[in-house]
Amino acid sequence: TISGNNLTGDNAAGAGLYIEEDSHVTITQSTIAGNTAPGAGSQGGGIYAYQSGVTIRFATISKNSASDGGGIYSYWDGSCGCGAGVKADDTALVNNTGGSGTNNCDDSAGRIDSGGHNGVSDASCAFTTAGDKQNIAAELGALGDSGGQTDTMLPGAGSALIDAGSASAWGSISANVADADQRGTTRPQGSAVDIGAAEAVAPPAATTLTASVASASIDAGESTKVTGTLTDTHGAVSGVPLKLQSRVGTSGAFQAVSTAQTSSLGKATATVSPSASTQYRWKFAGNAADAAVASQPVLITVAQVVSAAAVAAQVVRDHKITIYGTVTPNEQGQTVQLQRYTGGKWKDAGATATVHSQVLPGQHKTTLGYVLHITEAQAGTYKFRVYRAATAKNAPGHSATVTITVTKS
């Protein structure tokens, strides 16, 4: 890249590049931009070629200025035996400034020919060979860091320079440049190589990422599967990593859980075993082809698991009925409630207990559990269950039915 030169004085020539008499020069995949020769009678803001043979291929010459030939000025009378003046192909000559209709080219004292597939922002070069585009709009971005070791100017979205280069011209030089543009980006990116030194890279395709669960409600201690499906405008996106993230409840920051590769159907699956009600989402970091995206979170509700057993299945009336068990997740200080089935409904039986560290009936080791007591005055068959109300982290849960027979004596 040749840029930012200011050649002062009247009648100056070649602010960017001055090519001496009898020279044979080839300029390939190069950018010449932002050079100025402001003095009166100045020539060749970008390039001044004096009695020389110059070949320009896949170059960008833009925003240079001089009194004559803002982009290229050629002086050639055929007497040097050094070639046929200047010849350009697949080159962008855009937005250079020169006087008297010579913004991009001035060959009034020389020769500037086209090898085809050039893009010019006016008609000053008089390029009419196959593939040439004249009077195109200002379709280059500013000179800047677009990757690679030198600054370049990228074609803008929808630019006439995109996919408009010559496949045969590129093929004749690509063996020496590893199919890459000035900054090392692979060419072509689209259906054909672009005109100019830098290849436009299409923006990543829009993507959609959804999350689904095999079961949205599970009991504590159970597992389920969370599946992410990634698609773009072309269909399923396969062979890319998706990150599974989670958070307890429905607020707060998501934390990393695991990573999985998408299948040929764009799907990634992970098995999870949350102990509390948890939201999960999949996240795709994005790449050159597909945009980054995160799925909407899905909630897996985790119900508490309550175990219950009776010390005795048969009890004399007015004697103590004892029911004990544990709650999962088992937390110190939880309160459980005994319910009785009556009149076709489960109703509060009037007995509660707190989960704490103790030796449960029939056991020898201390554990976190509860013990409930109740008496029944009437003989008969009673159905009980132990209920644990919902918490901030878990859905409510209840035990299986415990059947007690109460006798008269």
C-alpha positions in Angstrom: 0.0 0.0 0.0 1.2 3.5 -1.0 -0.7 6.2 0.8 -0.5 9.6 2.5 2.2 11.2 0.3 2.0 14.9 -0.4 4.2 16.0 -3.3 4.6 19.8 -3.1 5.6 22.3 -5.8 4.3 23.2 -9.2 4.5 20.8 -12.1 5.2 17.9 -9.7 4.6 14.4 -11.0 3.8 11.1 -9.3 2.7 11.7 -5.7 2.2 8.1 -5.1 4.5 6.4 -7.6 6.7 7.8 -10.2 7.8 5.3 -12.9 11.0 6.2 -14.7 11.7 6.1 -18.4 12.4 2.7 -20.0 11.0 0.9 -16.9 9.0 -2.4 -17.1 6.8 -2.4 -14.0 4.0 -4.8 -12.9 1.7 -3.7 -10.1 -0.4 -6.5 -8.7 -2.8 -6.7 -5.7 -1.7 -3.3 -4.4 -3.4 -0.2 -3.1 -2.4 3.3 -4.0 -4.6 5.8 -2.1 -4.7 9.2 -0.6 -1.7 10.7 -2.3 -1.7 14.3 -3.4 0.2 16.7 -5.7 -1.6 20.0 -5.1 0.7 22.3 -7.1 -0.2 23.9 -10.4 0.5 21.8 -13.4 1.0 18.6 -11.2 0.4 15.2 -12.9 -0.4 11.8 -11.6 -1.7 11.9 -8.1 -1.6 8.1 -7.8 0.8 7.0 -10.6 2.9 9.0 -13.1 4.3 6.7 -15.8 6.9 8.3 -18.0 7.9 6.5 -21.2 7.5 3.1 -19.6 5.6 -0.2 -19.8 3.3 -0.6 -16.8 1.0 -3.5 -16.1 -1.6 -3.0 -13.4 -3.6 -6.0 -12.2 -6.1 -6.4 -9.3 -5.1 -3.0 -7.8 -7.1 -0.3 -6.1 -6.2 3.3 -7.0 -8.5 5.7 -5.1 -8.7 9.2 -3.6 -5.5 10.5 -5.1 -5.4 14.0 -6.5 -3.4 16.1 -9.0 -4.0 18.9 -11.4 -4.1 16.3 -14.2 -4.6 12.6 -13.9 -5.7 12.2 -10.3 -5.4 8.4 -10.5 -3.0 7.7 -13.4 -1.1 10.0 -15.7 0.8 8.4 -18.6 3.4 10.1 -20.9 4.3 7.8 -23.7 5.1 8.4 -27.4 6.2 4.9 -28.4 9.8 5.8 -28.7 11.1 4.1 -25.6 10.9 0.4 -26.7 9.7 -0.5 -23.2 6.2 -1.6 -23.8 2.9 -0.1 -24.7 2.4 2.4 -22.0 0.0 1.6 -19.1 -2.4 -1.4 -19.3 -4.8 -2.2 -16.5 -7.1 -5.1 -15.8 -9.3 -6.0 -12.9 -8.4 -2.7 -11.2 -10.6 -0.2 -9.3 -10.0 3.4 -10.3 -12.4 5.2 -8.0 -12.8 8.7 -6.6 -9.6 10.2 -7.7 -9.5 13.9 -8.4 -7.9 15.7 -11.4 -8.7 18.8 -13.5 -10.5 19.1 -16.8 -12.2 15.7 -16.8 -9.1 13.7 -15.8 -10.2 12.5 -12.4 -9.1 8.9 -12.7 -7.0 8.9 -15.9 -5.1 11.3 -18.2 -3.5 9.7 -21.3 -3.6 12.9 -23.5 0.2 12.6 -23.8 0.4 8.9 -23.6 -1.4 5.7 -23.5 -3.6 3.9 -20.9 -5.3 0.8 -22.1 -7.7 -1.7 -20.6 -7.2 -5.4 -20.3 -10.8 -5.7 -19.2 -12.8 -6.0 -16.0 -11.9 -2.6 -14.6 -14.2 -0.5 -12.4 -14.0 3.3 -12.9 -16.0 6.0 -11.2 -16.1 8.2 -14.3 -15.4 7.9 -18.0 -11.9 9.5 -18.0 -10.1 6.3 -18.6 -12.3 5.4 -21.6 -12.2 1.7 -20.7 -14.7 -0.2 -22.9 -13.1 -3.7 -23.1 -15.2 -6.7 -22.0 -16.0 -6.6 -18.3 -15.2 -2.9 -17.8 -17.5 -0.8 -15.7 -17.5 3.0 -16.1 -19.3 5.6 -14.0 -19.8 3.3 -11.1 -20.8 4.8 -7.7 -18.4 5.5 -4.9 -18.3 1.9 -3.7 -15.1 1.6 -1.7 -14.8 1.9 2.1 -12.2 4.1 3.7 -8.5 3.1 3.8 -8.0 1.1 7.0 -7.1 -2.1 8.8 -9.2 -4.8 7.2 -6.8 -7.6 8.2 -3.3 -8.5 6.8 -0.2 -6.4 7.1 -1.2 -3.3 5.2 -4.2 -1.1 5.0 -6.8 -1.7 2.3 -10.1 -0.4 0.9 -12.9 -2.9 0.8 -15.8 -2.9 -1.7 -19.0 -1.8 0.1 -22.1 -3.9 0.2 -23.7 -4.2 -3.2 -20.6 -2.7 -4.9 -20.3 -3.2 -8.7 -16.8 -4.4 -8.0 -17.9 -7.5 -6.2 -17.8 -10.8 -8.3 -16.9 -8.7 -11.4 -13.3 -9.7 -11.9 -11.9 -12.0 -14.6 -11.6 -15.6 -13.7 -8.9 -16.2 -16.4 -6.9 -13.1 -15.3 -7.0 -14.3 -11.7 -6.1 -17.8 -12.7 -3.0 -16.5 -14.5 -1.6 -15.0 -11.3 -3.2 -17.0 -8.4 -0.6 -19.8 -8.5 1.9 -17.3 -7.1 -0.3 -15.7 -4.4 -2.0 -18.7 -2.9 -5.5 -17.7 -4.1 -5.4 -14.7 -1.7 -5.9 -11.0 -2.0 -3.6 -8.2 -0.8 -4.3 -8.9 2.8 -4.3 -12.7 2.6 -8.1 -13.3 2.3 -9.0 -16.2 0.0 -10.3 -15.3 -3.5 -12.9 -15.6 -4.6 -15.3 -15.2 -1.7 -18.4 -15.1 -4.0 -19.2 -16.5 -7.4 -16.2 -14.8 -8.9 -13.1 -12.8 -7.9 -13.7 -9.1 -7.1 -12.2 -6.1 -9.0 -9.4 -4.4 -7.0 -6.8 -5.3 -4.4 -9.1 -6.5 -1.6 -11.8 -9.1 -1.8 -15.1 -8.3 -0.1 -16.1 -10.8 2.6 -19.8 -11.4 2.8 -21.2 -10.8 6.3 -22.0 -13.9 8.2 -25.4 -15.5 7.5 -28.2 -14.8 9.9 -28.7 -17.7 12.3 -31.5 -19.1 14.4 -30.8 -21.2 17.5 -33.6 -22.9 19.4 -33.5 -24.9 22.6 -35.8 -27.8 23.6 -36.0 -30.3 26.5 -37.1 -33.9 26.5 -39.0 -33.2 29.7 -39.8 -29.8 31.2 -40.7 -31.2 34.6 -38.6 -33.8 36.5 -38.2 -35.0 40.0 -35.0 -34.2 42.0 -32.4 -36.9 41.1 -33.7 -37.5 37.6 -32.0 -36.5 34.3 -33.3 -35.1 31.0 -31.9 -34.0 27.7 -31.5 -30.4 26.4 -31.2 -30.1 22.6 -30.1 -27.0 20.6 -30.9 -26.7 16.9 -28.8 -24.2 14.8 -29.9 -23.1 11.3 -28.9 -20.4 8.9 -30.4 -19.1 5.7 -29.2 -22.3 3.9 -30.5 -24.8 6.4 -28.9 -26.8 9.2 -25.4 -25.7 10.4 -23.3 -28.8 11.1 -20.0 -29.4 12.7 -19.8 -26.3 14.9 -19.5 -26.1 18.7 -22.5 -25.0 20.8 -22.1 -24.0 24.4 -24.8 -25.0 27.0 -25.3 -22.5 29.8 -27.5 -22.6 32.8 -28.8 -20.5 35.7 -30.9 -21.5 38.7 -34.3 -19.9 38.5 -35.1 -17.3 36.0 -32.7 -14.5 36.8 -29.0 -13.9 37.2 -26.0 -14.6 35.0 -25.7 -17.8 32.9 -22.8 -20.1 33.7 -21.1 -22.6 31.3 -22.2 -26.2 31.6 -20.8 -28.1 28.6 -19.9 -27.9 24.9 -21.3 -30.1 22.1 -20.8 -30.3 18.3 -23.8 -29.9 16.0 -24.8 -33.0 13.9 -25.6 -33.0 10.2 -29.1 -31.9 11.3 -27.6 -28.9 13.2 -28.5 -30.5 16.6 -26.4 -30.7 19.8 -27.7 -32.5 22.9 -26.6 -32.7 26.5 -27.9 -34.7 29.5 -28.5 -32.6 32.6 -29.5 -33.4 36.2 -30.5 -30.2 37.9 -31.2 -30.3 41.6 -33.3 -27.1 41.4 -35.5 -25.6 38.8 -33.1 -24.3 36.2 -33.1 -22.4 32.9 -30.8 -23.6 30.1 -29.8 -22.0 26.8 -27.5 -22.8 24.0 -25.0 -20.2 22.6 -23.1 -20.1 19.3 -20.0 -17.9 19.2 -20.3 -17.4 15.4 -17.7 -17.7 12.6 -16.9 -16.2 9.2 -19.9 -17.9 7.7 -22.6 -17.7 10.4 -23.5 -15.0 12.9 -23.3 -15.5 16.6 -26.6 -16.3 18.3 -28.1 -17.5 21.7 -31.3 -19.4 22.1 -34.1 -18.3 24.3 -33.9 -20.1 27.7 -36.0 -23.1 28.5 -37.0 -23.9 32.1 -36.7 -27.4 33.6 -38.9 -27.5 36.8 -37.5 -29.8 39.5 -40.0 -31.2 42.0 -39.0 -32.2 45.5 -39.1 -35.9 46.2 -40.6 -36.9 49.5 -40.3 -40.5 50.9 -42.7 -41.7 53.6 -43.1 -44.9 55.6 -45.1 -45.9 58.7 -43.6 -47.5 61.8 -46.7 -49.7 61.9 -49.3 -50.3 59.2 -51.9 -51.2 61.9 -52.5 -49.1 65.0 -55.1 -49.2 67.8 -57.3 -46.1 67.9 -56.1 -43.2 70.0 -52.6 -44.6 69.8 -49.8 -42.7 68.0 -49.4 -43.2 64.3 -45.8 -42.5 63.3 -44.8 -41.6 59.7 -41.2 -40.7 58.8 -39.0 -40.1 55.8 -36.7 -37.7 53.9 -37.0 -34.9 51.4 -34.8 -34.4 48.3 -33.2 -31.9 48.0 -32.7 -32.5 51.7 -32.2 -29.2 53.5 -32.0 -28.5 57.2 -35.1 -26.7 58.6 -37.6 -27.7 55.9 -41.2 -28.1 57.1 -43.4 -31.0 55.9 -47.1 -31.4 56.2 -49.2 -34.5 56.8 -52.2 -34.8 54.6 -55.2 -37.1 54.9 -57.4 -38.3 52.0 -61.0 -37.6 52.8 -64.1 -36.7 50.9 -62.3 -37.3 47.6 -59.5 -34.7 48.4 -56.2 -34.4 50.1 -56.6 -32.2 53.2 -54.4 -30.9 55.9 -54.3 -33.5 58.7 -53.0 -31.0 61.3 -49.5 -32.4 61.8 -46.2 -30.9 60.7 -42.6 -31.6 61.3 -39.2 -30.0 60.6 -36.4 -31.8 58.7 -33.4 -32.0 60.9 -30.5 -34.3 61.6 -31.8 -37.4 63.6 -31.9 -41.1 63.7 -35.1 -42.2 61.9 -37.2 -45.1 63.2 -35.6 -48.5 62.3 -32.3 -46.9 61.4 -29.0 -46.7 63.2 -27.3 -43.7 61.5 -28.1 -40.0 61.8 -29.7 -38.5 58.7 -31.6 -35.5 57.7 -35.2 -36.4 57.9 -38.6 -35.9 59.6 -40.9 -37.8 61.9 -44.6 -37.1 62.0 -47.1 -38.2 64.7 -50.9 -38.3 64.6 -53.7 -40.1 66.4 -57.1 -41.2 65.1 -60.1 -41.7 67.4 -62.2 -43.8 65.0 -61.4 -47.2 63.7 -61.1 -47.5 60.0 -58.6 -47.4 57.0 -56.8 -44.1 56.6 -54.8 -42.8 53.7 -52.0 -40.3 54.4 -49.3 -38.6 52.4 -46.5 -36.1 53.3 -46.5 -32.8 51.4 -43.6 -30.4 50.9 -44.6 -26.9 49.6 -42.8 -25.2 46.8 -39.6 -23.3 47.5 -37.7 -20.6 45.6 -35.7 -23.3 43.9 -38.0 -26.3 43.6 -41.6 -27.2 42.7 -43.7 -28.8 45.5 -43.6 -32.6 46.0 -45.4 -35.2 48.0 -44.9 -38.8 49.0 -46.7 -41.9 47.8 -49.8 -42.9 49.8 -49.3 -44.5 53.2 -52.3 -46.6 54.2 -52.9 -47.2 58.0 -55.5 -49.5 59.5 -56.9 -48.2 62.8 -58.5 -50.9 65.0 -60.8 -50.6 68.1 -58.4 -52.6 70.2 
